Amino acid sequence: MPVQVEAQITGNVWKIEKAVGDEVAEEEVILILESMKMEIPVEAPCAGRVAEIRVAEGDSVEEGAVLAVIE
């Protein structure tokens, strides 16, 4: 069952660490958000494979926005 990875805070996508198809472990960093000059790592909530990345570096995102999907 796919698991959505959501933004915990409003900010900008600073760096994407993983690509579609990559295997990830639980709590592994998928991407990094920047907000108020702070870097906030976004971690995988579970182990699996990255099925989708729904943002690009530089995108602005709102809290709760779906950033990626893990299968």
URDAKA-V650507 format. One record per helix or strand. SS is the DSSP state (H for helix, E for strand). FROM is the first residue (numbers start at 1). TO is the last residue. If there is no record, write none. Layout:
ss | from | to
SS | FROM | TO
SS | FROM | TO
This chain:
ss | from | to
E | 3 | 6
E | 11 | 16
E | 23 | 24
E | 29 | 35
E | 38 | 43
E | 48 | 53
E | 60 | 61
E | 66 | 70
